[in-house]
Amino acid sequence: MNVFIADILAKNPKIKRWCKVEITDAHKLEAVYLAKYKWNKEEEARIAKEKAEADAAAAAEGEG
């Protein structure tokens, strides 16, 4: 439930209650950490994709 609330808070940080659960500072902190975790995963994927594209371009340049 905490991860679900953190995901909702990342999208709408102004809410005070969700499904009869009062939003506390702990929930807000979890939302920050979840958002940072998701951003780090996206960055790792982006960097890996750029590296693969650069390697492919270098291989194509070497052939022709």
N, C-alpha and C positions, 0 to 999 in steps of 0.2 A: 504494500500500500504506500510506503514511503517513496518508492521510486516513481510510482504513478503520480503522487502528489507533486513530487519534484519536477516531473515532466510537465505537468499542468502549470506549475508556478513559473517555469522557464518561459512559457508562452504568455501567461497573464499574471504578473507578480503582484497585482493589486488585490487579489481575492483574500478574504479573511477567513472563510469557512469553505469546506468542500465535503459534501456528504456527511454532515454532522460532525466533522473533524475540524477543530480549531487549528488554524495555520500558526505555527510557532516559528521562532527564529531558527530552530533546528531544521525545520522543513525548508526554510529559505536557504540555509547553508547547503543542504543537500541538493537543492536546485542549482546552486552555483557550481558545485562540484560535478553534477551530472552534465551541465552545459559545457563545462571545461573538458570533461571526458569525451563527449560527443565531438567537440571541435577538434581535439587532438586526434581522434580516430579519422576524421575527415581530412585533416592535414596530412597524416601518414599516407592515406590512400592517394591524395593528390600528388604528393611528392613521389610516391612509387610510380604513379601513372606518368608523370613528367620524365622520370628517369628512364622508364621503358620507352617512351617516345623518343627521347634523346639518343638512347642506344640504337633504336631502330633507324633513326635518321643518320647516325654515324655509320652504321652498317651499310645502309643504302648508298651513302656517299663514298664509302670505301670500294664498293663494287663498281660504281659507274664513273 
